[in-house]
Amino acid sequence: MIAEPILKEINSRMGFLLDVGLEYLSLHRAASTLSGGEAQRIRLASQIGSGLVGVLYVLDEPSIGLHQRDNKRLIETLERLRDIGNSVLVVEHDEETICVADHIVDIGPGAGEHGE
C-alpha cells in the first residue's frame, strides 16, 4: 500500500521516457555517455512528469538522432506540454516538426522568403 503511489509515479515517468524515444537506454548507462539530444529529452520527460504549467520550454533540435516513429512521439509530447498551458519554443530543422508548429519564425542567413 505504501509503495503504490511511488510505483505509479515511476511508471508514469518511465512512460514519458518511452514517449520521447528513449526506450533503448539502460540503467547501466553513465550520464556522461548521453548525447546532448538524449540528455535534453530526459530533462523534458522529467519536466512533463512534474506537472508544471505556465513554463517556457526552449529546445534545441530535440529530434536529432530519433527514428521517424519516435519523432512523432516527441511531437505528441511537445503538443501535450503546450496543451496543458506551457509555451514551447523549438529550434528545429526537421520538416515534420516544423510543419506541426503553431507559429514559424525563420531566422538566419537567407531566412524567410530568401531561404535556401
Secondary structure, DSSP 8 states (H G I E B T S, - for coil): -TTHHHHHHHHHHHHHHHHTT-TT--TTS-GGG--HHHHHHHHHHHHHHHT--S-EEEEE-TTTT--HHHHHHHHHHHHHHHHTT-EEEEE---HHHHHT-SS----STT-GGG--
